[in-house]
């Protein structure tokens, strides 16, 4: 789920990218993505917000 850090509200339309796979967050800030490697990171992109890289874990 993608939420605004200050308002704690979901963010719609965030592009989430992992390697060659890209998806977008829903109206509720939810998304689903399949990653190829457990060590891949997610790149979150949305106008008006800073682009973030997030580790997926193992």
N, C-alpha and C positions, 0 to 999 in steps of 0.2 A: 504494500500500500504506500502511496506517496501522499505526504501531508505537508502543509506549510508549517515550518518550525515555530513561527510566532503565533499564528492563529489556531493551530492544531486542526485546521480544516483540510479535507481532501483536495487534491489538485487534479483537475481533469486535463487530459490531452498532453501529458508529459511523455516524451519519447524516451523509451528505455532500450538501450542497445547492449548486447553481449556478443562480441565477435561479429559474425555476419547476420545475426538475428536481431530484428527490431520489432517492438510492439509499442502501444500507447496505453496510458492509464485511462480507465473508464471515468464516468461522471462521479463515481464514488472514490476515485483515486486508486482503484484496484487494477492489477495487471497480472499476467501470467506469461512466463518466458521459459524456454528450455535452453539450458546452457550445455555446451559441449564438455567443458572441463570444470571440476569443482573449484579450481583456482581462478577462474575467469572473474573479471569485475564487471559491474553494471555501470553504464554511463547514462545519467539522467539529464535530459535536455528539455528546457521549456523557456520560451521568451519571458523576460522579466525576472528570471531566477538564475542564479549562478549554476553553471554546469557542474555536476558532481560525479565522482567515481566512487562506487561502493563495492567493497569486497563481498563476495557471496559466501565465503566460508568453505568448509571442507565437507 
